[in-house]
Amino acid sequence: MLKAIIVEDEYLAREELEYLVKSHSEIDIVASFEDGLEAFKYLQDHEVDVVFLDIQIPSIDGLLLAKNLHKSTHPPHVVFVTAYKEFAVEAFELEAFDYILKPYNEPRIISLLQKIEQVGRQAPKPQHEAASNASRTVNLVKGERIIVTPCEQIYYAEADEKLTYVYTRTDRYVMQMTISEFVSRLPAEGFFRCHRSYCVNINKIREIVPWFNSTYLIRLHDLSFEVPVSRSNIKAFRQLMRL
């Protein structure tokens, strides 16, 4: 059975959509949210097949949330549900599965649900639980050793031209790749590219310190180094952290 969540801040629209999904499909609505950040946090620990996503929602808007989901190892199908046509182009640039306008048209919803279930039946089944576990680990190099490391143990990564330094609580690893390539191996829902030279594990953030030019420094648990947030990433960071 396919699993889905609904992210919609309007109560009646959320209830109506859940009713239509349950009435016309076997898709299991496992959770509903009215806040983008709460949905983001949920998706760090839970995999779903479909996200029904409003665009104008509190904390993190739907387009920003979809950008993060699109980068994840196993991205869910994103179905935008909105009252506004003008976001359609940007939504499909994010490879949205579909774009549904409110108020809901029941035949249109039924057609969408049938398409989702058809795609779900055609999707290959994972051969073993290790397939999902692999997406939560990354191979770090220490001398001639390759250390299979849970992603949650990574605190931050730092770029140095074509090298990337990766920091855990007790070690530093040197990766022979750019930071962009390394970040692509991490689950997007747990990490934030706060600067062109830095990526930080958002679950390791201990303190956010205002800095010059309305930017911030990030202090992490267990480490003394302060990670900067660049001006170009301030808006996304504020939305992510509800600042």
C-alpha positions as a printed Julia matrix, in Angstrom:
243×3 Matrix{Float64}:
   0.0    0.0     0.0
   1.27   3.46   -0.9
   1.81   5.89    1.96
   1.11   9.62    1.72
   1.02  12.78    3.78
  -0.98  15.97    3.29
   0.59  19.38    3.92
  -2.22  21.93    3.86
  -2.89  24.77    6.3
  -6.6   25.15    5.5
  -8.55  22.72    7.68
 -11.52  22.21    5.35
  -9.32  21.72    2.28
  -7.18  19.24    4.2
 -10.21  17.27    5.41
 -11.81  17.24    1.95
  -8.65  16.01    0.27
  -8.16  13.26    2.85
 -11.79  12.17    2.34
 -11.36  12.03   -1.45
  -8.12  10.04   -1.21
  -9.63   7.52    1.2
 -12.85   7.22   -0.81
 -11.28   6.67   -4.22
  -7.98   4.89   -3.59
  -6.1    2.53   -1.32
  -3.47   5.16   -0.57
  -2.85   5.37    3.17
  -2.75   8.92    4.57
  -0.28   8.37    7.4
  -0.08  11.99    8.61
  -1.36  15.51    7.92
   0.34  18.84    8.59
  -0.6   22.48    8.38
   2.99  23.68    8.75
   5.83  23.12    6.28
   8.56  22.79    8.89
   6.63  20.15   10.84
   6.24  18.15    7.64
   9.95  18.59    6.89
  10.87  17.24   10.34
   8.51  14.27    9.92
  10.06  13.38    6.57
  13.53  13.25    8.11
  12.51  10.06    9.91
   9.71   8.65    7.73
   9.63   7.68    4.06
   6.41   8.17    2.13
   5.45   7.61   -1.49
   3.34  10.72   -2.08
   3.2   14.24   -0.64
   0.07  16.29   -1.33
   1.54  19.76   -0.87
  -0.03  23.2    -0.71
   2.28  26.02   -1.78
   1.39  28.86    0.56
   1.87  27.29    3.98
   3.53  28.53    7.2
   7.25  28.23    8.07
   8.53  26.67    4.83
   6.56  27.34    1.65
   5.62  24.36   -0.47
   8.08  25.12   -3.28
  11.04  25.28   -0.91
   9.97  22.07    0.78
   9.61  20.37   -2.61
  13.14  21.48   -3.59
  14.51  19.72   -0.52
  12.44  16.58   -1.17
  13.55  16.52   -4.8
  17.19  16.18   -3.64
  16.51  13.3    -1.26
  17.75   9.77   -1.96
  14.24   8.4    -2.44
  12.1   11.44   -3.3
   8.34  11.0    -2.98
   5.92  11.97   -5.72
   4.9   15.57   -5.05
   1.38  16.65   -5.95
   0.87  20.38   -5.54
  -2.58  21.46   -4.39
  -3.15  25.19   -4.62
  -5.64  27.86   -5.54
  -3.11  29.66   -7.73
  -2.25  28.86  -11.33
   0.84  31.07  -11.46
   3.08  28.58   -9.61
   2.56  25.81  -12.17
   5.71  26.44  -14.22
   7.98  26.47  -11.17
   6.23  23.4    -9.79
   6.88  21.35  -12.91
  10.49  22.55  -13.02
  10.73  20.63   -9.72
   9.37  17.57  -11.54
   6.06  17.63   -9.69
   3.93  14.55  -10.28
   0.84  16.72  -10.76
  -0.65  20.15  -10.03
  -4.2   20.31   -8.7
  -6.19  23.52   -8.39
  -8.6   24.29   -5.58
 -11.53  24.04   -5.21
 -11.12  20.33   -5.9
 -12.73  18.71   -8.91
 -13.64  15.16   -7.86
 -13.24  13.5   -11.29
  -9.86  15.2   -11.63
  -8.81  13.88   -8.21
  -9.99  10.36   -9.09
  -7.95  10.43  -12.3
  -4.9   11.6   -10.35
  -5.26   8.85   -7.73
  -5.55   6.19  -10.41
  -2.36   7.48  -12.04
  -0.5    7.45   -8.71
  -1.56   3.88   -7.95
  -0.64   2.73  -11.44
   2.85   4.19  -11.08
   3.1    2.64   -7.62
   2.3   -0.83   -8.99
   5.0   -0.46  -11.65
   7.69   0.69   -9.19
  10.33  -1.98   -8.47
  10.17  -3.45   -4.97
  13.3   -3.12   -2.8
  15.23  -6.38   -2.6
  16.13  -6.0     1.06
  15.87  -3.6     3.96
  19.56  -2.83    3.42
  18.56  -0.81    0.38
  16.88   1.81    2.55
  19.56   1.6     5.22
  22.22   2.33    2.59
  20.67   5.73    1.92
  21.31   6.61    5.57
  25.05   5.91    5.4
  27.95   7.4     3.5
  31.43   6.05    2.82
  34.16   8.21    4.39
  37.85   7.72    3.65
  40.51   7.56    6.39
  43.93   6.77    4.92
  43.41   3.48    3.06
  40.29   2.59    5.04
  36.7    3.17    3.95
  34.46   3.88    6.95
  30.74   3.23    6.41
  29.33   6.07    8.5
  25.7    6.78    9.5
  24.81  10.19    8.07
  23.49  11.28   11.45
  27.08  11.19   12.78
  28.2   13.87   10.32
  28.19  17.36   11.83
  29.25  19.45    8.84
  31.23  19.45    5.62
  33.67  22.1     4.43
  34.89  22.78    0.89
  38.55  23.29    0.03
  38.67  23.7    -3.74
  38.26  20.16   -5.13
  38.47  18.53   -1.69
  35.82  18.25    1.0
  36.55  17.93    4.7
  33.88  16.02    6.6
  33.61  16.38   10.36
  32.09  14.0    12.89
  32.27  14.49   16.66
  35.73  12.94   16.89
  37.24  12.8    13.38
  37.95  14.72   10.22
  37.84  12.92    6.86
  39.26  14.15    3.55
  37.11  13.36    0.53
  38.55  13.61   -2.99
  35.5   15.36   -4.42
  33.81  18.74   -4.48
  31.37  19.63   -1.73
  28.49  19.57   -4.23
  29.28  15.99   -5.14
  29.57  14.99   -1.48
  26.32  16.73   -0.5
  24.52  14.83   -3.28
  25.29  11.64   -1.34
  23.59  12.89    1.83
  19.86  12.69    2.6
  18.65  16.19    1.73
  16.03  16.18    4.47
  18.7   16.17    7.21
  21.29  18.59    5.83
  21.3   22.23    4.76
  23.76  23.88    2.36
  24.18  27.07    4.38
  27.1   28.46    2.38
  28.87  27.67   -0.89
  31.68  26.19    1.23
  29.65  24.55    4.01
  26.86  22.05    4.55
  25.51  21.46    8.06
  23.54  18.71    9.78
  20.5   20.6    11.03
  19.98  18.12   13.86
  23.39  19.07   15.31
  22.61  22.79   15.58
  22.97  24.0    19.18
  22.84  27.77   18.8
  22.3   30.4    16.1
  24.34  33.57   16.59
  23.54  36.85   14.71
  26.53  38.02   12.7
  27.31  41.01   10.47
  25.2   41.98    7.44
  22.17  40.22    9.0
  23.78  36.8     8.6
  24.35  34.1    11.21
  26.94  31.78   12.68
  25.84  28.24   13.56
  27.2   26.61   16.7
  27.02  22.84   16.84
  26.77  20.37   19.66
  30.14  18.99   20.82
  32.24  21.14   18.45
  33.74  24.61   18.88
  33.84  25.57   15.19
  31.19  28.06   14.03
  29.66  27.44   10.61
  28.68  30.59    8.65
  25.42  31.16    6.82
  25.89  33.16    3.61
  23.61  36.05    2.68
  22.27  34.18   -0.34
  21.01  31.39    1.95
  19.6   33.56    4.74
  15.97  33.47    3.59
  15.89  29.68    3.26
  17.7   29.3     6.59
  15.26  31.59    8.39
  12.32  29.67    6.98
  13.89  26.36    7.9
  14.64  27.41   11.48
  11.54  29.61   11.9
  13.56  32.75   12.63
